[in-house]
Amino acid sequence: MSKSSLKIQNIVATTSLNVPVSLTKLARSHSNTEYNPETFPGLVLRIKKPKSAVLVFSSGNLVCTGTKSTLQVREVIQQVIKQLAKIGIKVKDKPKINVQNIVASGSINMTLNLNLLALELENTEYEPEQFPGLVYKLIEPTATFLLFTNGKLVCTGTKNKDQLEASMKQLTKNVKAATKRLNE
């Protein structure tokens, strides 16, 4: 399994700016926002480059989605801080970014018999009438995979590249072991 076969599609990260934010003021001064306090307490701030969306809460907490690297997450947070400065909100502390989830896609480079894997692997869900993929929850390291017959996959639930690589290695090992057991 080569490292390049996994491609990060989305990173969800959180941070706190440690300053209160007037969401009404932010919504009024920026056209790239959505704010409906009756339905949701946060404001959605859309960033064009890198393409992402940031949930901004009045507490100063942020949730950033749509980026493909931690470098992009930092860029987006800096842009949010600059936009807040324009409405008089000064962020003094350097925000500590916490990655909550990484979604990656890739391939295991083999054809998979999902019916047999569902029987051989623990922690799987497979209902082909409802969804063509097998859901496989890996316990150590923690990750959830969607596996498809053609070997393509989606991985979610990891928090960094090392965890992502480790879960991919473990998945490959488990799938090969299950396939070997079936062929004995």
N, C-alpha and C positions, 0 to 999 in steps of 0.2 A: 504494500500500500504506500504509494508515494505521497509526500506531504501536499503536493500541488493538486491532488485530486479532490481536496476539500476546499470549497470556496465560501467564505463568510458572506452571508446575504444581509444580515441585520444584527446590530448590537443594541441591546436595551441597557442603558446606564442611568444611574441616579446620582444626584449630588445636592448639597445644600449650600446656598449662597450666604446663609446666616444673616440675611436682612429681609425685612418685610417688603412685599411688592404690591403696589396698587394695580390690580389687574384691570380695573376700569380705565385708569390712566394709560396703561400699556395698550389696551384694546383701541382706545380713541386715537392714540398717536401712531399706530402701526396698522397698515392695511393687510398685512400677512398674518392676521390673527383670527381666531374663532373664540368667542366667549359668550356662553349662555349659562350664567350662574344658577338659573332655575333648574337646569337639567344636569349640570356638572360643575363642581367647585373650581376646576382648573381652567386655564386659558391655553389654547393650542397656538403655538407660534411656529409658523412654517419657515424653514430656512432653505433657500434655493441651492446654495453650494457650500458644503456637500449637502445633497438633497436629504432633508430630515425634518422631523417634527419634534418639538419640545413642549411637554406639558409644564406650564409654569403655575405654581400655587402661591397664594398670598403669603404663605409662611417663608417663601424664598426657596422652597424645594423644587427641584427640576427632575423630569424624567425625559431622557433623550432617546429617540428611536429612529431607525432608518439608516444609521451610519454603518460602514463596513469595516471600520478599524478604530482602535482606541485613539489614534492620532486625530481622526475625523471627529470623534466625540469631543476631544479637547478644543478643536477648532470651533465647533458648534457652540459649546459653552462660552467660549471667548466672544463669539458674535452676540450671544444673548446678553452677556455682561455689557458689551458696547451699546446695545440697544437700550438697556436699562439706564445706562449713564446719560443717554439723551433725554430721559424723562426725570433726571435728577436722583436716580438711585445708585449710590456708590457701593461697590462690592470691595471690601478691604481684604478679606481672606482669600487665599488661593483655594478654589474649590477642590475637595477630595472626590474624585470620580470613582464610583463603585459599579462595576459591570455586573448586571443582574442575570443576563441571559445572552447567549450567542446562538444564532440560527445559521447553520451552514448546510450546503448541499454538496453532493459529490457522488461517487460511485464506488462500489466494492469490487468492481471489475470481474464479476461472475454472474451467471444466471442463477436466480434464486427460486427454489420451490417453496413458496410461502406456506402452503398447506402443511408440508413436512416440518418446516421451521417452527410453525405455530405449535406443533406437537412436541418437538424436541427441545425448544428453548423455554425457559421459565419467564414469567412476566411479559407475556405477549397478548395482544388482542388482534384478532383477524376475522373480519366479517366482510368477505369479498362482495356480498350483495349490496352492502352499504358504502364500502370504500375499497379501492383496489390495493391499498397498501397494508402491510403488517406493522402494527405498533409494537415496538420492543423497548422495554424499559430496562436499562442497564443500571445495576445497583452501585458497582464500584469500577470506575468512577461514575458518578451520577450523570446520566444522559438519557434522552429518549430519542429513538430512531424511528423514522418511517422508512420501511424497506419495500421496494418494488421488485417485481419479477425480473426486470431487465438489469437489476443490480444497482439502479440509481437509488439514492437515499437522501433524507433530510435528517439533520441532527439538531436537537435543541436541548437546552438545559445546562450547557457548560458555561463557565464564567471566564475562561482564558484559553489561549492557544494550546498550552501544555495539556490542559484537561481535555480539550477537543481532540488532540492527537492521541492521548492515552485512551479515550473512549473509543476512538476509531480502531486502534490496535486491538483493544479488547473485543470489540464487535467482530472484527475479522477473525480473531482467534476462536470465538464462540461459534460463529457461523461455520467455519471450516471443521471444527470438532463435531458439530451437530451433523454436518453433511457426511463426515467420515463415519459416524455411528450408523447413519442410515444406509450407508453402502456396505456395511460389514455383513 
